């Protein structure tokens, strides 16, 4: 059974789909969002937390930033630790002088769902898109939803991307060969800054999420089962890699979640064709080293909203044809920086000549970041900007 045709059928109620939906409604484009999970599941999924200045601008200028302005906190510094010492890089004082706003992704998603519904939008939770055909989405269970355009905002493993690659769209891909145990702890942050610790046992990271929740990362071997990491072991390993003997203890708390993330990146050569266009992780997966994923989702939603509005208002694809050129260079810039960060944070394993050489390069890069204003400006501009 098909329902009436809407302007845009959006698949996925993550940051990309929800921002796109609200922007389209604002521009007078009717749309419907299909989301396979329940509202509770979507609003409860803790992932990102660092919103770049551009994302904050897009959200606030479009009436989507109430929650983050009221409850987010500003971050302008990150700290690097290694066996050569510690230093803080105040990126708010370098580059364009911009800041991150720390606001948990699940809270942003909650705000976005509420605002989209308030604007009169429709979300069908528990509606899994099973197939995308020319201008129509078949929902598992039988219904067909038709739109003049389909927006695949269904993440990296979604069917939007699969529909494009099935028709020959190629992917550029990189495996960083590194995995992280991503831990969410009911513990207040232990540092005022984002913490990056380089250690011969592997990288460890600290990122505030709220006054009572902190995300930690521990580099671990590929194929690690999170069950191997007890709460005890996590805190003991964090203490070693973050060198708490030297720099002071971490504030501990219950581990709320632990998952292994393989650091992989990829980008589609084209983010859409015909009547199917993608935004967010569906276009490209980016390794979490520089906390770019959710920010790229917001950026692409903004660009795609403009392109779809133009296509619907004026007919045909001139504005959609510009979407790849607007979106891909920015995406690649973020990937280049994330890749650079990955090299900075992950030293080679072992102690042979090659590993020692690689580690010294890592230290030289850190030392340059510590002392060179030009290098700090480069870092700041890319870390907080898009
Ligand atoms: P999402 O958030 O994955 O949302 C996609 C939605 O589509 C739904 N879906 C379907 N719905 C209907 N039918 C289908 N067939 C469907 N298939 C999928 C899914 O249920 C889901 O609700 O993609 P989106 O919107 O593109 O947003 C991307 C961001 O969520 C992601 O890039 C970030 O979370 C990445 N990320 C971070 N990004 C940052 O900018 N800053 C950070 O600090 C940061 N930390 C992180 C992160 C990702 C992490 N993980 C789990 C990979 C930390 C972690 C641990």
Boltz pocket constraint, residues with backbone or C-beta under 6 A from the ligand:
constraints:
  - pocket:
      binder: B
      contacts: [[A, 11], [A, 12], [A, 13], [A, 14], [A, 15], [A, 16], [A, 17], [A, 34], [A, 35], [A, 36], [A, 37], [A, 42], [A, 46], [A, 47], [A, 48], [A, 49], [A, 50], [A, 51], [A, 105], [A, 127], [A, 128], [A, 129], [A, 130], [A, 153], [A, 154], [A, 155], [A, 156], [A, 157], [A, 158], [A, 159], [A, 182], [A, 261], [A, 279], [A, 280], [A, 281], [A, 282], [A, 286], [A, 288], [A, 290], [A, 291], [A, 292], [A, 293], [A, 294], [A, 295], [A, 296], [A, 297]]
      max_distance: 6.0
